[in-house]
């Protein structure tokens, strides 16, 4: 059926296979349109407009592109398999997960899913369509108005639907960007007392502590074990945090060798490849399989309740939604939420759960926070890559500001900031841009080794962590206020810049 609707003076034609309910606002104007359908198509007149997309997971590109331009996407298929949803990649049409916004000089129009099974959207210069992967009916909302206003309202309604958790500010020192996989018990002993003195509330050990990805026991670099590491952190007055990737395993791990049945399979019976890292491919846990469910419960219970880590960085968790054959053939984003429920139940309500590589919308209500961009790096640009999912400071800032609106409904982690000037190609202005978005996100995270900071830099870190969180007001795409201070990152996002400070 075709419906003709007037939204803020704009007439649109809406075709769908379900029901349409119009909600009127002040003065009788249309305030929102709710649609119950598996598929809807919107005929629009924004040929010169722009499209906002938010990709499937933490690392997926997000932001604005003109409808007349090529879509924002990851061109490399291997990288896309890890950092976005390869199933719905489109080299021609603009595409997004769960929601999208069209905007031109007359205003914006948001189309978003409130409850549905793997909802996707795509658009060109004439049509926007929204649908579910399963073909099952979903609940959609169409919101007219300024882009910042409709995104804020969508976040609020999404939070009400998915029962979002309270958002708590964080200050975290993470080992990744200084030690990478070389983190060790000895390195931790050096960092813990100095990190505590600067005022961090959490110290999180990142990748490198484990025997192997899929074998979640202390490796050789942590001879005293992980319980001893957590105790050392807690005795210094900080919350112990640990990186773990509970939904993946490398081919050589015991998990794959001993329990191949608990992984997602391909049509040919082989294990489905979920992504690539550590020099090869990795496999995805089938969160619907009883053996996998027992595995996840035992792993998380051990880390939280026996070892004592109650801040978990859950990485590569988008793997739980990889296409393939499962023990129970359910929607793959529901398989992801099934996995998160296992983790939450085992960890307990008091544990803080951060998702990296997290499916953004399906994490609401189950995780406390999600990474909202790719890994940062101490360089602004990289002349060898224009991939928005690559590790560089510009990409992290671009994602952080373009997903800042999600902070109304789930904690948003824009990744670490820098205070060091050693081993760093960022200039002071670029470092301040990263800090501004981290402050706005209420997620202050650092990874600088203490030996890389001089006394002046350490004092700056203390002041940064001690500062009170100011009320956030999003003014425009790249402008926001923190208390009385207005920050405009338009030049940072849209301006031309040398790849390296010269």
TAZI-V357583 format. One record per residue. RES is the residue in three letters. SS is DSSP state (a for helix, b for strand, c for the rest). PSI is psi as a letter, one per 20 degrees, with the letter a starting at -180 (NA if undefined). OMEGA is omega in degrees with one decimal (none if undefined). Layout:
res->{RES	RES}
ss->{SS	SS}
psi->{PSI	PSI}
omega->{OMEGA	OMEGA}
//
This chain:
res->{UNK	UNK	UNK	UNK	UNK	UNK	UNK	UNK	UNK	UNK	UNK	UNK	UNK	UNK	UNK	UNK	UNK	UNK	UNK	UNK	UNK	UNK	UNK	UNK	UNK	UNK	UNK	UNK	UNK	UNK	UNK	UNK	UNK	UNK	UNK	UNK	UNK	UNK	UNK	UNK	UNK	UNK	UNK	UNK	UNK	UNK	UNK	UNK	UNK	UNK	UNK	UNK	UNK	UNK	UNK	UNK	UNK	UNK	UNK	UNK	UNK	UNK	UNK	UNK	UNK	UNK	UNK	UNK	UNK	UNK	UNK	UNK	UNK	UNK	UNK	UNK	UNK	UNK	UNK	UNK	UNK	UNK	UNK	UNK	UNK	UNK	UNK	UNK	UNK	UNK	UNK	UNK	UNK	UNK	UNK	UNK	UNK	UNK	UNK	UNK	UNK	UNK	UNK	UNK	UNK	UNK	UNK	UNK	UNK	UNK	UNK	UNK	UNK	UNK	UNK	UNK	UNK	UNK	UNK	UNK	UNK	UNK	UNK	UNK	UNK	UNK	UNK	UNK	UNK	UNK	UNK	UNK	UNK	UNK	UNK	UNK	UNK	UNK	UNK	UNK	UNK	UNK	UNK	UNK	UNK	UNK	UNK	UNK	UNK	UNK	UNK	UNK	UNK	UNK	UNK	UNK	UNK	UNK	UNK	UNK	UNK	UNK	UNK	UNK	UNK	UNK	UNK	UNK	UNK	UNK	UNK	UNK	UNK	UNK	UNK	UNK	UNK	UNK	UNK	UNK	UNK	UNK	UNK	UNK	UNK	UNK	UNK	UNK	UNK	UNK	UNK	UNK	UNK	UNK	UNK	UNK	UNK	UNK	UNK	UNK	UNK	UNK	UNK	UNK	UNK	UNK	UNK	UNK	UNK	UNK	UNK	UNK	UNK	UNK	UNK	UNK	UNK	UNK	UNK	UNK	UNK	UNK	UNK	UNK	UNK	UNK	UNK	UNK	UNK	UNK	UNK	UNK	UNK	UNK	UNK	UNK	UNK	UNK	UNK	UNK	UNK	UNK	UNK	UNK	UNK	UNK	UNK	UNK	UNK	UNK	UNK	UNK	UNK	UNK	UNK	UNK	UNK	UNK	UNK	UNK	UNK	UNK	UNK	UNK	UNK	UNK	UNK	UNK	UNK	UNK	UNK	UNK	UNK	UNK	UNK	UNK	UNK	UNK	UNK	UNK	UNK	UNK	UNK	UNK	UNK	UNK	UNK	UNK	UNK	UNK	UNK	UNK	UNK	UNK	UNK	UNK	UNK	UNK	UNK	UNK	UNK	UNK	UNK	UNK	UNK	UNK	UNK	UNK	UNK	UNK	UNK	UNK	UNK	UNK	UNK	UNK	UNK	UNK	UNK	UNK	UNK	UNK	UNK	UNK	UNK	UNK	UNK	UNK	UNK	UNK	UNK	UNK	UNK	UNK	UNK	UNK	UNK	UNK	UNK	UNK	UNK	UNK	UNK	UNK	UNK	UNK	UNK	UNK	UNK	UNK	UNK	UNK	UNK	UNK	UNK	UNK	UNK	UNK	UNK	UNK	UNK	UNK	UNK	UNK	UNK	UNK	UNK	UNK	UNK	UNK	UNK	UNK	UNK	UNK	UNK	UNK	UNK	UNK	UNK	UNK	UNK	UNK	UNK	UNK	UNK	UNK	UNK	UNK	UNK	UNK	UNK	UNK	UNK	UNK	UNK	UNK	UNK	UNK	UNK	UNK	UNK	UNK	UNK	UNK	UNK	UNK	UNK	UNK	UNK	UNK	UNK	UNK	UNK	UNK	UNK	UNK	UNK	UNK	UNK	UNK	UNK	UNK	UNK	UNK	UNK	UNK	UNK	UNK	UNK	UNK	UNK	UNK	UNK	UNK	UNK	UNK	UNK	UNK	UNK	UNK	UNK	UNK	UNK	UNK	UNK	UNK	UNK	UNK	UNK	UNK	UNK	UNK	UNK	UNK	UNK	UNK	UNK	UNK	UNK	UNK	UNK	UNK	UNK	UNK	UNK	UNK	UNK	UNK	UNK	UNK	UNK	UNK	UNK	UNK	UNK	UNK	UNK	UNK	UNK	UNK	UNK	UNK	UNK	UNK	UNK	UNK	UNK	UNK	UNK	UNK	UNK	UNK	UNK	UNK	UNK	UNK	UNK	UNK	UNK	UNK	UNK	UNK}
ss->{c	b	b	b	b	b	b	c	c	b	b	b	b	b	b	b	c	c	b	b	b	b	b	b	c	a	a	a	c	b	b	b	b	b	b	b	b	c	b	b	b	b	b	c	c	c	c	c	c	b	b	b	b	b	c	c	b	c	c	c	c	b	b	b	b	b	c	c	c	c	c	c	c	c	c	c	a	a	a	a	a	a	a	c	c	a	a	a	c	c	c	c	c	b	b	b	b	c	b	b	b	b	b	b	c	c	b	b	b	b	b	b	b	b	b	c	c	c	b	b	b	b	b	c	c	c	b	b	b	b	b	b	c	c	c	c	c	b	b	b	b	b	b	b	b	c	a	a	a	a	a	a	a	a	a	a	a	a	a	a	a	a	c	c	c	c	c	c	c	b	b	b	b	b	c	a	a	a	a	a	a	a	c	c	a	a	a	a	a	a	a	a	a	a	a	a	a	a	c	c	c	b	b	b	b	c	c	c	c	b	b	b	c	c	b	b	b	b	c	c	c	c	c	c	c	a	a	a	a	a	a	a	a	a	a	c	c	c	b	b	b	b	b	b	c	c	c	b	b	b	c	c	c	a	a	a	a	a	c	a	a	a	b	c	b	c	c	c	c	c	b	c	b	b	b	b	b	c	c	b	b	b	b	b	b	c	c	c	c	a	a	a	a	a	a	a	a	a	a	a	a	a	a	a	a	a	a	c	c	c	b	b	b	b	c	c	a	a	a	a	a	c	c	c	b	c	c	c	c	c	c	a	a	a	a	a	a	a	a	a	a	a	a	a	a	a	a	c	c	c	c	b	b	b	b	c	c	c	b	c	a	a	a	b	c	c	b	c	b	b	b	c	c	c	c	c	c	c	c	c	c	c	c	c	c	c	c	c	c	c	c	c	a	a	a	a	a	a	a	a	a	a	c	a	a	a	a	a	c	c	b	b	b	c	c	c	b	c	c	c	c	c	c	c	c	c	c	a	a	a	a	a	a	a	a	a	a	a	a	a	a	c	b	b	b	b	c	c	c	a	a	a	c	c	a	a	a	a	a	a	a	a	a	a	a	a	c	c	c	c	c	b	b	b	c	c	c	c	b	b	b	b	c	c	b	b	b	b	c	a	a	a	a	a	c	c	c	c	c	c	c	c}
psi->{q	p	p	p	p	p	o	l	j	p	p	q	p	p	p	r	k	b	q	p	p	p	p	q	b	p	j	i	q	p	h	q	p	p	p	o	q	i	p	q	p	o	o	r	k	l	h	j	a	q	p	p	q	o	r	g	a	g	i	q	q	q	a	q	q	q	h	i	r	q	q	o	r	o	h	p	h	g	h	h	h	g	j	a	n	h	h	k	q	o	i	g	q	q	q	r	p	g	q	q	p	p	p	a	h	i	a	q	p	p	p	q	p	h	o	r	o	m	q	q	q	q	q	a	i	h	q	p	q	q	r	q	h	i	j	q	q	r	o	q	q	p	p	q	a	q	g	h	g	h	h	g	g	g	g	g	h	g	h	h	g	j	m	q	q	q	p	p	q	q	o	p	p	q	i	g	j	h	h	c	j	j	q	r	g	g	h	g	h	g	h	g	h	h	g	h	h	i	j	q	h	p	p	p	p	a	p	i	h	q	g	r	o	i	n	m	r	p	a	h	i	m	h	i	r	h	h	h	g	g	g	g	g	h	h	j	j	q	p	p	q	p	p	q	n	i	j	r	q	q	h	j	q	h	g	g	g	h	l	h	i	j	q	p	q	r	h	j	i	r	p	p	p	i	a	p	r	k	j	a	r	r	r	p	p	o	i	i	p	h	g	h	g	g	g	g	g	g	g	g	g	g	g	g	h	g	h	j	o	j	o	p	o	o	q	k	i	i	h	i	j	q	q	a	p	r	g	p	n	r	p	h	h	h	h	g	h	g	g	h	h	g	g	g	g	h	h	r	h	i	q	p	o	p	p	p	k	q	p	f	g	i	i	p	i	h	q	h	r	q	p	j	a	r	q	r	q	l	q	g	r	o	i	i	p	j	o	i	i	q	o	q	h	g	g	g	g	g	g	g	h	i	j	h	h	i	i	i	i	q	p	p	o	j	a	q	r	q	i	q	i	q	l	p	j	q	r	h	g	g	h	h	g	g	h	g	h	g	g	h	i	k	n	o	p	q	j	p	q	h	i	i	p	r	h	g	h	h	h	h	g	g	h	g	h	i	q	q	p	q	p	p	o	o	h	a	g	j	p	r	p	o	c	i	p	p	p	o	j	g	h	h	g	i	q	q	q	q	h	q	p	NA}
omega->{179.5	178.6	175.2	-172.2	175.0	-179.4	-178.5	176.9	-177.8	177.1	178.1	174.2	-178.1	175.9	179.5	-179.2	-177.9	-176.0	-179.0	177.2	-178.9	177.6	-177.8	178.1	-178.1	177.2	179.1	179.3	178.6	179.9	179.9	174.2	178.6	-175.9	172.0	-174.4	174.0	-175.4	173.6	-179.5	-178.4	174.6	-175.1	-178.4	-175.7	-176.6	180.0	-176.1	179.1	-176.0	173.2	176.2	167.4	-175.1	-173.2	-170.3	-174.3	-172.2	-176.8	177.2	176.5	179.6	-171.5	172.2	173.4	179.3	-179.2	179.1	174.2	-178.1	174.2	-176.3	174.3	-174.4	-176.6	-173.0	-179.9	178.2	-178.9	179.0	179.2	-166.2	175.9	-178.7	-175.5	-177.7	-175.4	174.9	179.9	-178.2	-175.3	-177.0	172.9	-175.3	-174.3	176.7	172.6	-176.9	174.8	178.1	169.2	-179.2	168.7	-175.0	-178.3	-179.3	-174.4	177.7	178.0	170.5	-176.4	176.7	175.0	-179.6	-178.2	-176.0	-178.4	179.3	-179.9	178.4	173.3	-173.7	169.5	-174.5	-179.6	-169.5	167.0	176.4	179.9	-173.1	173.5	-179.6	-176.3	-172.9	177.1	179.6	179.1	177.4	-177.2	173.2	174.9	-174.3	175.8	176.1	175.6	-174.9	-178.5	-178.2	-177.4	176.6	177.4	-179.4	178.7	178.7	-179.3	-178.6	177.6	178.2	177.5	-179.2	-174.5	175.3	-175.2	-179.6	175.3	-178.0	-177.0	178.7	-177.4	167.7	-166.7	164.9	-175.1	-174.5	-165.1	-169.7	173.0	-178.3	-174.8	-176.9	178.8	178.7	-175.8	176.4	-179.5	178.6	179.7	179.3	178.0	-171.1	-169.5	-175.7	-178.6	177.1	179.8	-178.4	-178.8	174.1	176.6	177.7	-175.9	169.2	-175.2	175.0	-176.3	-177.6	178.3	-178.4	-167.7	176.1	176.9	176.3	-172.6	174.4	-168.0	169.6	-179.2	175.5	-176.3	-176.9	176.3	-173.8	-179.6	178.2	-173.7	176.7	177.7	179.0	178.8	179.7	179.5	179.8	-177.8	179.1	177.1	175.5	-178.5	175.7	178.6	178.2	-177.5	172.3	174.8	178.4	-167.0	-174.9	178.9	174.3	176.0	-176.1	-176.6	-176.3	177.0	-178.6	179.9	-177.4	-173.2	-174.5	-178.2	-178.3	-175.2	177.7	176.5	-176.7	172.0	178.3	-178.9	178.2	177.6	179.5	-179.2	176.3	-176.7	-177.8	-176.8	174.7	-179.6	175.2	-179.6	-179.5	173.9	-175.2	-174.9	176.1	173.8	-173.4	176.0	-176.1	-178.6	179.8	178.5	-179.5	175.9	179.0	-178.4	-179.6	-179.0	-179.4	-176.1	178.1	179.0	-176.3	-174.3	-168.6	177.8	-179.3	175.8	176.2	-179.2	167.5	-177.4	169.1	-176.8	-171.3	177.1	-173.9	173.3	179.7	-179.1	-179.2	179.8	175.1	178.3	-177.4	-177.4	176.0	171.0	-177.3	177.6	175.5	-171.4	174.3	172.5	173.8	175.7	179.7	174.8	178.0	179.1	177.5	176.7	-179.5	-178.3	-179.3	-178.7	-177.5	-176.8	-176.3	-175.3	179.5	176.8	-177.0	175.6	177.6	173.9	-166.6	-175.2	167.4	-166.8	-174.4	179.9	177.9	-175.9	179.7	-178.8	175.9	175.9	-177.8	175.9	165.5	-176.3	179.1	178.9	175.0	174.7	175.4	-178.6	172.3	-175.9	-178.9	175.4	-175.0	-175.7	-175.2	170.5	179.4	-177.7	177.3	179.6	-179.5	171.6	-172.6	179.2	-178.7	179.1	178.3	180.0	179.3	-177.4	-179.0	-178.6	176.4	-178.7	-179.8	179.5	179.8	175.1	-170.2	177.3	176.7	-179.3	-178.4	180.0	-179.6	-166.4	171.0	-177.5	170.2	-178.6	171.6	172.6	177.0	-172.2	178.2	176.9	174.0	-174.8	179.7	179.6	177.6	178.9	176.5	179.0	-179.7	179.6	179.9	177.2	176.7	179.1	179.6	-174.8	179.2	-178.4	-176.2	-176.6	178.1	-179.7	171.1	179.9	179.7	178.3	-177.6	172.2	-173.9	178.9	178.8	177.4	178.0	177.2	177.0	179.1	-179.4	179.7	-178.4	-176.4	-176.3	178.8	176.4	179.6	175.5	-179.1	172.8	178.4	-174.4	-174.8	-178.0	-172.0	178.2	175.7	177.0	170.6	-172.1	179.2	-176.8	177.2	-179.8	178.9	-178.3	-179.8	-179.2	179.7	-175.9	-172.4	-175.3	175.9	-177.6	173.4	-179.9	-179.4	177.8	-176.2	none}
//
